[in-house]
Amino acid sequence: MKQFILSSVIFLVFLFALTIAINFFLLFTGIYKQTVAGAEIYYSINKSKEKRKQKKIILGDSMGSQLFPNTINNSTFTSLACNQAIGMIGHYLLLNNALNAGNHFDTVFMVITPFSFQNNLNQIYTYHYFLKPFYNAEYSPLFTKTVNVQIQKIPYSNFCCYPYILTSNWAPDFASMDDITYTFLSPITIQYLDKIKELGFKYNFINYFANSDCSLQKVISGKNG
């Protein structure tokens, strides 16, 4: 009996150590970014940090991603479209990355469904699709007070970058208790549309969004808009 218990303990310790080793391997190699749900977000983040010749950039949710996959190479535009769960703040962070990488755009297209504008980081998907990729030292300084307040409402938000959690598809069950007082544009969407507008003036680009009928409407103008 003692031998069985000892063998079981050794096996469990070995299994625990192996799990930790695998998690750290996935973390430090970055392989988890290709295997977890939402891999398209990590792909857009990496792509946003590359300098490219294209003068037009596309941001967007899954609709934008279906029309303009971020994996395609096009001589006219570069696409960072990925997922609506990153919210308008996520699209802003991707655009800011691209501009900081030395890219010079004359036009930013946002291909997005109207419902995506309602995202206030209050979805069940926020933990896995926004917190894990963006809630870190690189991006946190760009968060508004409203964003930080929303994040603190999400269970275990401070643990999202722990290796076991970050490299897996685990996320806590989360049902927002917020009273929705807006109908179309969430507070966070408004804040980060304003910040995109500021980037438009700073870097002199014009921003359009695509309607459901694929027509274009100018919503944010830069210096020449």
C-alpha positions in Angstrom: 0.0 0.0 0.0 2.8 2.4 0.9 4.5 1.6 -2.4 1.3 2.3 -4.3 0.9 5.7 -2.5 4.5 6.6 -3.1 4.2 5.7 -6.8 1.0 7.7 -7.1 2.6 10.8 -5.5 5.7 10.5 -7.8 3.5 10.2 -10.8 1.4 13.2 -9.8 4.5 15.3 -9.2 5.9 14.2 -12.5 2.6 15.0 -14.3 2.5 18.5 -12.6 6.1 19.2 -13.5 5.5 18.1 -17.1 2.4 20.3 -17.3 4.4 23.3 -16.1 7.2 22.6 -18.5 4.8 22.4 -21.5 3.1 25.6 -20.5 6.4 27.5 -20.3 7.6 25.9 -23.6 4.4 27.2 -25.3 4.8 30.6 -23.6 8.5 31.2 -24.4 8.3 29.9 -27.9 5.0 31.7 -28.6 3.6 28.5 -30.2 0.4 28.9 -28.1 -0.5 32.0 -30.2 -1.0 29.7 -33.2 -3.0 27.0 -31.3 -5.4 28.8 -29.0 -8.8 30.1 -29.9 -8.4 33.6 -31.3 -5.1 32.9 -33.0 -6.1 35.4 -35.6 -5.7 38.2 -33.0 -2.1 37.2 -32.2 -1.4 37.1 -35.9 -2.8 40.6 -36.3 -0.7 41.8 -33.4 2.5 40.4 -34.8 1.6 41.8 -38.3 0.8 45.2 -36.9 4.4 45.6 -35.7 5.8 45.0 -39.2 6.7 47.9 -41.5 5.0 47.6 -44.9 4.7 49.6 -48.1 0.9 49.6 -48.4 -0.8 53.0 -47.8 -4.2 51.6 -46.9 -5.0 49.5 -43.8 -8.1 47.5 -42.9 -9.3 46.9 -39.4 -12.3 44.9 -38.5 -14.2 42.1 -36.8 -14.9 38.6 -38.1 -16.9 40.0 -41.1 -13.9 42.1 -42.0 -11.7 39.1 -41.6 -13.9 37.0 -43.9 -13.8 39.6 -46.6 -10.1 40.6 -46.1 -8.2 37.9 -44.2 -5.2 39.1 -42.3 -3.2 36.3 -43.8 -3.4 37.6 -47.4 -0.7 39.6 -49.0 -2.0 42.5 -51.1 0.0 45.2 -52.8 -2.7 47.8 -52.2 -3.7 47.3 -48.5 -2.7 45.4 -45.4 -5.4 43.8 -43.3 -5.4 43.5 -39.5 -9.1 42.4 -39.3 -9.6 39.7 -36.7 -12.4 39.5 -34.1 -15.1 41.8 -32.6 -14.3 40.6 -29.1 -11.2 42.9 -28.9 -13.5 45.9 -29.0 -12.8 49.3 -30.5 -9.9 49.5 -28.1 -8.3 46.5 -29.7 -8.6 48.0 -33.1 -7.0 51.2 -31.8 -4.1 49.2 -30.3 -3.5 47.4 -33.6 -3.5 50.7 -35.5 -1.3 52.3 -33.0 1.2 49.4 -33.3 1.2 49.8 -37.1 1.9 53.5 -36.9 4.6 53.1 -34.3 6.3 50.6 -36.6 6.8 53.4 -39.1 4.0 52.7 -41.5 2.4 55.7 -43.3 -1.2 55.2 -44.2 -3.4 57.6 -46.1 -6.6 55.7 -45.5 -7.9 53.4 -42.7 -10.9 51.2 -43.5 -12.9 49.7 -40.7 -15.0 46.8 -41.9 -17.2 46.0 -39.0 -20.8 45.0 -38.2 -22.9 47.5 -36.3 -23.2 45.2 -33.3 -19.5 45.4 -32.7 -19.8 49.0 -31.7 -21.8 47.9 -28.7 -18.8 46.0 -27.2 -17.9 47.6 -23.9 -15.5 44.8 -22.7 -18.5 43.2 -21.0 -18.8 40.0 -23.0 -18.1 36.4 -22.0 -15.4 36.4 -24.7 -13.5 39.4 -23.3 -11.2 37.5 -21.0 -9.8 35.1 -23.6 -9.9 37.4 -26.7 -9.0 40.8 -25.2 -7.4 40.4 -21.8 -5.0 37.6 -22.7 -3.5 39.4 -25.8 -3.7 43.0 -24.5 -3.8 43.2 -20.7 0.0 43.5 -20.2 2.7 46.1 -19.6 2.9 46.9 -23.3 -0.7 48.0 -23.7 -2.0 48.9 -20.3 -0.7 52.5 -20.4 -3.1 53.1 -23.3 -6.1 52.0 -21.3 -8.6 54.6 -20.1 -10.1 54.7 -16.7 -13.3 53.3 -18.2 -11.4 50.3 -19.6 -9.7 49.6 -16.3 -13.0 49.7 -14.4 -14.5 47.2 -16.9 -11.5 44.9 -16.5 -11.8 44.8 -12.7 -15.3 43.5 -13.1 -14.1 40.4 -14.8 -13.2 37.4 -12.5 -9.5 36.5 -12.3 -8.5 39.4 -14.7 -5.2 39.7 -12.9 -4.3 36.1 -13.6 -4.9 36.2 -17.4 -1.2 36.2 -18.2 -0.2 33.3 -16.0 1.4 30.7 -18.2 -1.2 27.9 -17.7 -4.1 30.3 -18.3 -2.5 32.3 -21.1 -1.5 29.3 -23.2 -4.9 27.5 -22.8 -8.4 28.3 -23.9 -9.6 28.5 -20.2 -11.6 31.5 -19.3 -13.9 32.1 -16.3 -17.7 32.1 -16.6 -18.6 35.8 -16.9 -22.0 37.4 -17.2 -21.9 41.1 -17.1 -24.2 42.8 -14.6 -23.8 46.2 -16.2 -26.9 48.3 -16.9 -26.9 49.0 -20.6 -27.8 52.7 -21.1 -26.6 53.0 -24.6 -28.1 51.6 -27.8 -25.3 51.7 -30.4 -22.0 53.1 -29.3 -20.6 51.9 -26.0 -18.6 54.2 -23.8 -15.4 52.4 -24.7 -16.2 52.5 -28.4 -16.7 56.3 -28.2 -13.4 56.8 -26.3 -11.4 54.9 -28.8 -13.1 56.2 -31.9 -11.9 59.6 -30.5 -8.4 58.2 -30.1 -8.4 56.9 -33.6 -9.5 60.4 -34.7 -6.6 61.8 -32.9 -4.3 59.5 -34.7 -5.9 60.6 -37.9 -4.9 64.2 -37.3 -1.5 63.2 -36.1 -0.6 60.9 -38.9 -2.8 62.6 -41.6 -5.1 59.7 -42.7 -8.8 59.4 -43.4 -10.9 56.7 -41.8 -13.9 55.0 -43.4 -16.1 52.2 -42.2 -18.0 49.7 -44.4 -21.7 49.5 -44.0 -23.6 46.1 -44.3 -24.2 46.9 -48.0 -20.4 47.3 -48.4 -20.8 51.0 -49.2 -18.2 53.3 -47.6 -18.8 56.2 -45.2 -16.2 58.6 -44.0 -16.4 58.8 -40.2 -13.0 60.1 -39.1 -11.0 62.6 -41.1 -7.3 63.5 -40.8 -5.8 66.9 -41.7 -6.9 66.6 -45.3 -10.4 65.2 -44.6 
